[in-house]
Amino acid sequence: MSEYLLDMRGIVKDFNGVKALDGIDLKVRAGEVVGLCGENGAGKSTLMKVLSAVYPHGTWEGEVFWEGKELKAKTIRETEEAGIVIIHQELMLVPQLSVAENIFMGNEITFPGGLMNYAAMYKRAEELMAELKMPDVNVALPVHHYGGGHQQLIEIAKALNKKAKLLILDEPTSSLTKSETEILLDIIRDLRRKGVACVMISHKLDEIAAVCDTVSVIRDGTHVGTRAMSEMDTNEIITMMVGRQIKNLFPREEHPIGEPFFEARNVTCLDVNNPARKRVDNISFKLRRGEILGVAGLVGAGRTELAMAIFGCYPGQYEAELWLDGKKIEIDSPRAAVTQGVCLVPEDRKRHGIVPLQGVGANITMAVLETYAKFGVIDAESELHQIGKSIERMRIKTASPDLPIRGLSGGNQQKAVLSKMLLPSPKVLILDEPTRGVDVGAKYEIYKLMFELVRQGLSIIMISSELPEVLGISDRVLVIGEGQLRGDFINDGLTQEQVLTAALGAVGMAA
């Protein structure tokens, strides 16, 4: 009998002649937590899709051994019946169905004759939620009543209900708060004690270090190495991932900062579902030329709503008085914002940043397509030339500009969205969670680009949930709490404690 629950050998997978995986090995023991690390586009998710039969046997080369026997699964149902369950980065829940219905989807408990046995399903669902330390969840309520953290745990309950022996978690904490993340990491530890193995894909290396026994690193589709987490630190993981040392994750560069030239006054946003509540409450601030202005605050503080109001795309009632270069500007739509020099890279790139079925190139140029039109006809040659320059500048990994953008990794999609918003030559660039779901190498490239842009005189408003990122990159920091501006700090010796104190209610010192 093999000592390994899972043994993947020499896995090769290509797309249109481009190798996404080139001879990858991965071994996992029962009850072991393995961190799978690599830059965006390295092949992590592709490898897991091979394992879970999203890519069925026959569409890739190599061998997969499961519990000592070769596995040749053609469908996801086959791998789930074997005990291999994947939880994708984009959760696969139906918001309108109840928690219990989601947990039992495809595996319903029925009476003879086919009628649903809801009592039995509710009972089992409650047991699972209690096991996951969430006994207060009402399993009869639709899933949309619960936030991202709860939904992530509902997905895990669904996996446990399928009697998972190996749980694959793809960026499980990307949309979780710090407290929700701690709960999830504790659950992974509990699963390990019960003998359930986990493969965890994450760019948050502190979380990898906290729960993983072993780390496997892949780079450009090849296996770089596998080592015990106890024998290494996060800096060594980074070196293995990017093939070089990154000594300073935040490559702060000196740059000239001019006078205030953009101003937002009295920005107020009413809650879409409850107009009596203000999501943004009368916020005003100024932005200097060549400045990186960080925006910090707890989840739900109103940071994204502030950005959407400035960009003219907040879905509810709002008001915002905006001034640029000493003149009042009217922005009532994203098109008006782009035309007047204000661009936004949105928080949720999947929903608001890309058109998934369109090509990478078409996504990059869509905001400025009219500039390539001559007498109503697109100059395809000029457009393709610009697409090529953008792909090269941002180091976007794609086999072709015509490849649908949904086929790219999250980090490469983010680079494409950034490229799109830079083509109109903005004066003010708003970046909402610019490095969410992005690996350390790509983060470093995005930070370098930000400093390059501000040196050229562009100004950046950066919203981020990661305080080290806010403090590592910003010249000045706005702190928002419960829709109100609670601090405006020059980032000189500023600490995470000061920012959190302001976010939780203490008024900060003005810059």
C-alpha positions as CSV (number, residue, x, y, z in Angstrom):
1,M,0.0,0.0,0.0
2,S,1.4,3.4,-1.0
3,E,2.2,5.9,1.8
4,Y,0.5,8.6,-0.3
5,L,-3.2,9.2,-0.6
6,L,-2.5,11.1,-3.8
7,D,0.4,10.7,-6.2
8,M,0.4,12.7,-9.4
9,R,3.3,11.9,-11.8
10,G,4.6,13.8,-14.8
11,I,1.4,15.7,-15.5
12,V,1.5,17.5,-18.9
13,K,-1.3,19.7,-20.2
14,D,-1.3,22.1,-23.1
15,F,-3.6,24.6,-24.7
16,N,-3.3,25.2,-28.4
17,G,0.3,24.0,-28.3
18,V,1.3,26.1,-25.3
19,K,2.3,23.9,-22.3
20,A,0.5,25.0,-19.1
21,L,1.9,22.0,-17.2
22,D,5.2,20.4,-18.1
23,G,5.8,17.2,-16.1
24,I,4.4,18.2,-12.7
25,D,4.6,15.8,-9.7
26,L,2.5,16.2,-6.5
27,K,2.2,13.9,-3.5
28,V,-0.2,14.2,-0.6
29,R,-0.5,11.9,2.5
30,A,-3.7,11.3,4.4
31,G,-4.3,14.1,6.9
32,E,-1.6,16.3,5.4
33,V,-2.0,20.0,4.4
34,V,0.0,20.8,1.3
35,G,0.4,24.4,0.2
36,L,0.5,24.8,-3.6
37,C,2.3,28.0,-4.5
38,G,3.4,29.8,-7.6
39,E,2.9,33.0,-9.5
40,N,-0.3,33.7,-11.4
41,G,-0.3,31.6,-14.5
42,A,2.2,29.1,-13.1
43,G,-0.3,26.3,-13.5
44,K,-1.7,25.7,-10.0
45,S,-5.4,25.8,-10.8
46,T,-4.8,23.9,-14.1
47,L,-3.2,21.1,-12.1
48,M,-6.1,21.0,-9.7
49,K,-8.6,20.9,-12.6
50,V,-6.7,17.9,-13.9
51,L,-7.0,16.2,-10.5
52,S,-10.7,16.9,-10.1
53,A,-11.5,15.9,-13.7
54,V,-12.6,19.3,-14.8
55,Y,-10.1,18.3,-17.5
56,P,-11.0,14.6,-17.9
57,H,-8.5,11.7,-18.3
58,G,-7.3,11.7,-21.9
59,T,-7.0,15.4,-22.3
60,W,-3.7,15.4,-20.5
61,E,-0.6,13.2,-20.1
62,G,0.8,11.6,-17.0
63,E,-0.5,9.4,-14.2
64,V,-2.7,10.0,-11.2
65,F,-2.7,7.4,-8.4
66,W,-5.3,7.6,-5.7
67,E,-5.1,5.4,-2.6
68,G,-2.5,3.3,-4.5
69,K,-4.6,2.7,-7.6
70,E,-4.5,4.6,-10.9
71,L,-7.3,7.0,-11.3
72,K,-8.7,7.7,-14.8
73,A,-11.7,9.9,-14.0
74,K,-13.7,11.3,-16.9
75,T,-16.1,13.4,-14.8
76,I,-16.2,15.5,-11.6
77,R,-18.8,13.1,-10.2
78,E,-16.2,10.3,-10.4
79,T,-13.5,12.2,-8.5
80,E,-16.1,13.3,-5.9
81,E,-17.2,9.7,-5.4
82,A,-13.6,8.8,-4.9
83,G,-13.3,11.5,-2.2
84,I,-11.6,14.4,-4.1
85,V,-13.6,17.6,-3.8
86,I,-12.5,21.1,-5.1
87,I,-13.8,24.4,-3.8
88,H,-13.2,27.0,-6.5
89,Q,-12.2,30.6,-6.0
90,E,-15.6,31.6,-7.4
91,L,-18.0,29.9,-5.1
92,M,-20.5,27.4,-6.7
93,L,-23.6,28.2,-4.6
94,V,-27.1,29.1,-5.8
95,P,-28.0,32.2,-3.8
96,Q,-31.8,31.7,-4.0
97,L,-31.6,28.1,-2.6
98,S,-31.4,27.4,1.1
99,V,-28.2,26.5,2.9
100,A,-29.4,22.9,3.2
101,E,-30.4,22.7,-0.5
102,N,-26.9,24.0,-1.5
103,I,-25.2,21.5,0.8
104,F,-27.1,18.5,-0.7
105,M,-27.3,19.7,-4.3
106,G,-26.9,16.6,-6.5
107,N,-26.9,14.4,-3.4
108,E,-30.4,15.0,-2.0
109,I,-32.0,12.8,0.6
110,T,-35.3,11.5,-0.7
111,F,-38.3,9.4,0.4
112,P,-39.2,6.4,-1.7
113,G,-40.9,7.8,-4.8
114,G,-38.4,10.8,-5.1
115,L,-39.9,13.4,-2.7
116,M,-37.3,15.5,-0.8
117,N,-36.8,14.5,2.8
118,Y,-36.2,18.1,4.0
119,A,-36.3,17.1,7.7
120,A,-33.3,14.7,7.2
121,M,-31.4,17.2,5.1
122,Y,-31.9,20.0,7.6
123,K,-30.8,17.8,10.5
124,R,-27.6,16.7,8.6
125,A,-26.9,20.3,7.5
126,E,-27.2,21.6,11.1
127,E,-24.8,18.9,12.2
128,L,-22.3,20.0,9.5
129,M,-22.6,23.7,10.4
130,A,-22.1,22.8,14.1
131,E,-19.0,20.8,13.1
132,L,-17.7,23.9,11.4
133,K,-18.4,26.0,14.6
134,M,-21.3,27.8,13.0
135,P,-24.3,26.4,14.9
136,D,-26.3,29.6,14.6
137,V,-26.7,29.4,10.8
138,N,-30.4,28.9,9.8
139,V,-30.0,26.1,7.2
140,A,-33.5,26.8,5.9
141,L,-32.6,30.4,4.8
142,P,-31.5,31.2,1.3
143,V,-27.7,31.5,1.0
144,H,-27.8,35.1,-0.1
145,H,-28.7,36.0,3.5
146,Y,-25.1,35.2,4.4
147,G,-21.8,37.0,3.7
148,G,-18.7,35.7,1.9
149,G,-17.2,34.1,5.0
150,H,-20.3,32.1,5.8
151,Q,-20.7,31.1,2.2
152,Q,-17.1,29.8,2.1
153,L,-17.8,27.6,5.1
154,I,-21.1,26.4,3.5
155,E,-19.0,25.3,0.5
156,I,-16.8,23.3,2.9
157,A,-19.9,21.8,4.5
158,K,-21.0,20.7,1.1
159,A,-17.6,19.1,0.5
160,L,-17.7,17.3,3.9
161,N,-21.1,16.0,3.1
162,K,-19.6,14.3,0.0
163,K,-17.2,12.5,2.4
164,A,-14.1,14.3,1.1
165,K,-10.8,12.6,1.8
166,L,-8.9,15.3,0.0
167,L,-10.2,18.9,0.0
168,I,-8.8,21.3,-2.6
169,L,-9.1,25.0,-1.6
170,D,-8.4,27.5,-4.3
171,E,-7.7,31.0,-2.8
172,P,-10.1,30.2,0.1
173,T,-9.5,33.5,2.0
174,S,-9.4,36.0,-0.9
175,S,-12.7,37.6,0.1
176,L,-12.7,36.9,3.9
177,T,-12.1,39.3,6.8
178,K,-9.2,38.6,9.2
179,S,-11.6,37.0,11.8
180,E,-13.3,34.9,9.1
181,T,-9.8,33.8,7.9
182,E,-8.8,32.7,11.4
183,I,-12.0,30.6,11.7
184,L,-11.2,28.9,8.3
185,L,-7.6,28.2,9.2
186,D,-8.8,26.6,12.5
187,I,-11.3,24.4,10.5
188,I,-8.4,23.3,8.2
189,R,-6.5,22.3,11.3
190,D,-9.5,20.3,12.6
191,L,-9.9,18.5,9.3
192,R,-6.2,17.5,9.4
193,R,-6.7,16.0,12.9
194,K,-9.6,14.0,11.5
195,G,-7.5,12.6,8.7
196,V,-8.8,14.8,5.8
197,A,-6.0,15.9,3.5
198,C,-6.0,19.4,2.0
199,V,-4.3,21.1,-0.9
200,M,-4.4,24.9,-0.3
201,I,-3.7,27.3,-3.2
202,S,-3.0,30.8,-1.7
203,H,-1.0,33.9,-2.4
204,K,-1.1,34.7,1.3
205,L,2.1,33.1,2.4
206,D,1.6,33.8,6.1
207,E,-1.5,31.6,5.9
208,I,0.4,28.9,4.1
209,A,3.0,29.0,6.8
210,A,0.3,28.9,9.5
211,V,-1.4,25.7,8.5
212,C,0.6,23.8,5.9
213,D,2.9,20.8,6.6
214,T,4.5,20.8,3.2
215,V,4.8,23.3,0.4
216,S,5.1,22.5,-3.3
217,V,6.1,25.3,-5.7
218,I,5.5,25.4,-9.4
219,R,6.9,28.0,-11.8
220,D,5.9,28.4,-15.5
221,G,4.3,24.9,-15.5
222,T,7.2,23.1,-14.0
223,H,7.8,21.6,-10.5
224,V,10.4,23.7,-8.7
225,G,10.5,21.8,-5.5
226,T,8.6,20.4,-2.4
227,R,9.8,21.1,1.1
228,A,8.6,20.8,4.7
229,M,7.2,24.1,5.9
230,S,9.2,23.6,9.1
231,E,12.4,23.8,7.1
232,M,11.7,27.1,5.3
233,D,10.2,30.6,5.7
234,T,8.0,32.8,3.5
235,N,11.0,34.5,1.9
236,E,12.3,31.2,0.7
237,I,8.9,30.3,-0.8
238,I,9.0,33.7,-2.7
239,T,12.4,33.0,-4.0
240,M,11.3,29.5,-5.3
241,M,8.1,31.1,-6.8
242,V,9.7,33.9,-8.8
243,G,13.2,32.5,-9.3
244,R,14.9,35.4,-7.6
245,Q,15.0,37.1,-4.2
246,I,12.6,39.9,-3.6
247,K,14.1,41.6,-0.5
248,N,11.5,44.3,-0.2
249,L,8.0,43.4,-1.1
250,F,7.1,47.1,-1.2
251,P,9.6,48.8,-3.5
252,R,8.9,52.3,-2.3
253,E,10.5,54.9,-4.5
254,E,10.9,58.7,-4.0
255,H,8.8,60.8,-6.3
256,P,7.9,64.5,-6.5
257,I,4.5,65.4,-5.0
258,G,2.8,68.6,-6.2
259,E,-0.1,70.8,-5.1
260,P,-3.7,69.5,-4.7
261,F,-5.3,69.3,-8.1
262,F,-8.3,67.0,-7.5
263,E,-10.9,67.4,-4.9
264,A,-14.0,65.4,-3.8
265,R,-16.5,67.3,-1.7
266,N,-19.4,66.0,0.4
267,V,-19.5,62.6,-1.2
268,T,-22.6,60.8,0.2
269,C,-24.0,57.4,-0.9
270,L,-27.3,56.0,0.4
271,D,-27.7,52.2,0.8
272,V,-29.2,50.6,-2.2
273,N,-31.7,48.5,-0.2
274,N,-32.2,50.9,2.8
275,P,-32.0,54.6,1.7
276,A,-32.3,55.6,5.3
277,R,-28.8,54.4,5.9
278,K,-25.7,56.2,4.5
279,R,-22.9,54.0,3.2
280,V,-20.8,57.1,2.6
281,D,-21.5,60.0,4.9
282,N,-20.4,63.4,3.6
283,I,-16.7,62.6,2.9
284,S,-14.4,65.3,1.5
285,F,-10.7,65.0,0.6
286,K,-8.0,66.5,-1.7
287,L,-5.5,64.6,-3.8
288,R,-2.1,66.1,-4.8
289,R,-0.4,65.7,-8.2
290,G,1.9,62.7,-8.2
291,E,0.5,61.4,-4.9
292,I,-0.4,57.8,-3.9
293,L,-3.3,58.2,-1.5
294,G,-4.1,55.0,0.4
295,V,-7.7,54.4,1.6
296,A,-8.0,52.1,4.6
297,G,-10.8,50.8,6.7
298,L,-12.6,47.7,7.8
299,V,-14.8,45.6,5.4
300,G,-18.1,47.4,4.8
301,A,-16.6,50.8,5.8
302,G,-17.7,52.5,2.5
303,R,-14.4,52.5,0.7
304,T,-15.6,50.9,-2.5
305,E,-18.8,53.0,-2.5
306,L,-16.7,56.1,-2.3
307,A,-14.7,55.1,-5.4
308,M,-17.9,54.1,-7.3
309,A,-19.5,57.5,-6.6
310,I,-16.4,59.4,-7.8
311,F,-16.4,57.2,-11.0
312,G,-20.1,57.8,-11.6
313,C,-21.2,54.1,-11.2
314,Y,-22.7,53.8,-7.7
315,P,-26.0,51.9,-8.2
316,G,-28.0,53.8,-5.5
317,Q,-28.7,57.4,-4.8
318,Y,-25.5,59.5,-4.3
319,E,-24.1,62.9,-4.6
320,A,-20.5,64.1,-5.1
321,E,-19.0,67.4,-6.0
322,L,-15.8,67.0,-7.9
323,W,-13.1,69.4,-8.9
324,L,-10.1,68.8,-11.2
325,D,-7.4,71.4,-12.1
326,G,-9.4,74.1,-10.4
327,K,-12.6,73.4,-12.4
328,K,-15.8,71.7,-11.3
329,I,-16.4,68.6,-13.3
330,E,-19.7,66.6,-13.8
331,I,-19.4,62.8,-13.7
332,D,-22.6,60.9,-14.0
333,S,-21.3,57.8,-15.7
334,P,-18.1,55.8,-16.2
335,R,-17.8,57.2,-19.7
336,A,-18.0,60.7,-18.4
337,A,-15.3,59.9,-15.8
338,V,-12.9,58.4,-18.4
339,T,-13.5,61.3,-20.7
340,Q,-12.5,63.8,-18.0
341,G,-9.4,61.9,-16.8
342,V,-10.7,59.7,-14.0
343,C,-10.3,56.0,-14.3
344,L,-11.2,53.1,-12.0
345,V,-9.8,49.5,-11.7
346,P,-12.7,47.9,-9.9
347,E,-12.6,45.6,-6.8
348,D,-14.4,42.7,-8.5
349,R,-12.7,42.3,-11.9
350,K,-14.8,39.2,-12.8
351,R,-18.1,41.2,-12.6
352,H,-17.0,44.7,-13.4
353,G,-13.6,44.7,-15.0
354,I,-13.7,42.2,-17.9
355,V,-16.0,40.8,-20.6
356,P,-15.1,37.1,-20.0
357,L,-15.9,35.7,-23.5
358,Q,-14.1,38.4,-25.4
359,G,-10.4,38.2,-26.2
360,V,-7.6,39.6,-24.1
361,G,-6.9,42.3,-26.7
362,A,-10.5,43.4,-27.0
363,N,-10.7,43.8,-23.3
364,I,-7.6,46.0,-23.2
365,T,-8.8,48.4,-25.9
366,M,-12.6,48.6,-25.2
367,A,-12.4,51.9,-23.3
368,V,-10.6,53.7,-26.2
369,L,-11.9,51.8,-29.2
370,E,-13.2,54.9,-30.9
371,T,-9.6,56.2,-31.2
372,Y,-8.9,53.3,-33.6
373,A,-11.9,54.1,-35.8
374,K,-11.4,55.8,-39.2
375,F,-14.7,56.6,-41.1
376,G,-16.6,54.2,-38.9
377,V,-14.1,51.3,-39.4
378,I,-11.7,50.0,-36.8
379,D,-8.0,50.2,-37.8
380,A,-7.2,46.7,-36.7
381,E,-3.5,47.0,-37.4
382,S,-3.1,50.0,-35.1
383,E,-5.3,48.4,-32.4
384,L,-3.2,45.2,-32.6
385,H,0.0,47.2,-32.3
386,Q,-1.3,48.9,-29.1
387,I,-2.5,45.5,-27.7
388,G,1.0,44.1,-28.3
389,K,2.6,47.0,-26.5
390,S,0.2,46.7,-23.5
391,I,0.8,42.9,-23.2
392,E,4.5,43.4,-23.3
393,R,4.5,46.3,-20.8
394,M,2.4,44.5,-18.3
395,R,4.0,41.1,-19.0
396,I,0.6,39.5,-19.5
397,K,0.9,35.8,-20.0
398,T,-1.4,34.8,-22.8
399,A,-1.0,32.4,-25.8
400,S,-2.8,34.9,-28.1
401,P,-4.5,38.3,-27.8
402,D,-7.6,36.6,-29.2
403,L,-7.7,34.1,-26.3
404,P,-10.9,34.7,-24.2
405,I,-9.8,36.6,-21.1
406,R,-11.6,34.2,-18.8
407,G,-8.9,31.6,-19.7
408,L,-6.2,33.8,-18.0
409,S,-5.2,33.5,-14.4
410,G,-6.5,36.1,-12.0
411,G,-3.3,38.1,-11.9
412,N,-3.1,38.3,-15.6
413,Q,-6.7,39.4,-15.9
414,Q,-5.9,42.1,-13.4
415,K,-2.9,43.3,-15.5
416,A,-5.3,43.4,-18.5
417,V,-7.8,45.6,-16.6
418,L,-5.0,47.9,-15.5
419,S,-3.8,48.2,-19.1
420,K,-7.4,49.0,-20.2
421,M,-7.6,51.8,-17.7
422,L,-4.2,53.3,-18.5
423,L,-4.9,53.7,-22.3
424,P,-7.2,56.7,-21.8
425,S,-4.2,58.5,-20.1
426,P,-6.0,59.3,-16.9
427,K,-5.0,62.1,-14.5
428,V,-6.5,60.3,-11.5
429,L,-6.4,56.5,-11.3
430,I,-8.5,54.7,-8.7
431,L,-7.3,51.2,-7.8
432,D,-9.8,49.2,-5.7
433,E,-8.0,46.2,-4.2
434,P,-5.4,46.2,-7.0
435,T,-3.5,43.1,-5.8
436,R,-6.4,40.9,-4.6
437,G,-5.8,37.3,-5.7
438,V,-2.4,38.3,-7.2
439,D,0.9,36.6,-6.4
440,V,3.9,38.3,-4.9
441,G,5.8,38.6,-8.2
442,A,2.8,40.2,-9.9
443,K,2.2,42.4,-6.8
444,Y,5.8,43.7,-7.1
445,E,5.3,44.5,-10.8
446,I,2.1,46.4,-10.0
447,Y,3.8,48.4,-7.2
448,K,6.7,49.3,-9.6
449,L,4.2,50.4,-12.2
450,M,2.4,52.6,-9.7
451,F,5.6,54.5,-8.8
452,E,6.4,54.8,-12.5
453,L,3.0,56.4,-13.1
454,V,3.2,58.9,-10.2
455,R,6.7,60.0,-11.4
456,Q,5.0,60.9,-14.7
457,G,2.6,63.1,-12.8
458,L,-0.5,60.8,-12.5
459,S,-2.2,60.6,-9.1
460,I,-3.4,57.3,-7.6
461,I,-6.1,56.6,-5.1
462,M,-5.5,53.0,-3.8
463,I,-8.1,51.2,-1.7
464,S,-6.7,48.1,0.0
465,S,-7.8,45.8,2.8
466,E,-4.1,44.8,3.4
467,L,-2.7,47.3,5.9
468,P,0.9,46.4,5.2
469,E,0.2,47.3,1.5
470,V,-1.4,50.6,2.4
471,L,1.5,51.6,4.7
472,G,4.2,50.2,2.3
473,I,3.0,52.1,-0.8
474,S,1.0,55.2,0.2
475,D,2.2,58.8,0.7
476,R,-0.9,59.7,2.7
477,V,-3.7,57.5,4.2
478,L,-7.4,58.2,4.5
479,V,-9.1,56.0,7.1
480,I,-12.8,55.4,6.7
481,G,-15.1,53.8,9.3
482,E,-18.9,53.3,9.0
483,G,-19.0,55.6,6.0
484,Q,-17.2,58.5,7.7
485,L,-13.7,59.9,7.2
486,R,-12.0,59.2,10.5
487,G,-8.4,60.0,9.7
488,D,-6.2,61.7,7.2
489,F,-2.5,60.8,7.9
490,I,0.8,61.6,6.3
491,N,2.5,58.2,6.0
492,D,5.6,59.0,8.0
493,G,6.1,56.5,10.7
494,L,2.4,55.6,10.6
495,T,1.6,52.3,12.2
496,Q,-1.1,49.6,11.7
497,E,-2.3,50.3,15.3
498,Q,-2.9,54.0,14.5
499,V,-4.9,53.2,11.4
500,L,-7.0,50.5,13.1
501,T,-7.6,52.8,16.1
502,A,-8.9,55.5,13.7
503,A,-11.0,52.9,11.7
504,L,-12.7,51.7,14.9
505,G,-13.8,55.2,15.9
506,A,-11.0,57.4,17.2
507,V,-10.6,60.6,15.1
508,G,-7.2,60.8,13.4
509,M,-4.9,63.8,13.2
510,A,-5.4,65.7,9.9
511,A,-2.5,65.9,7.5
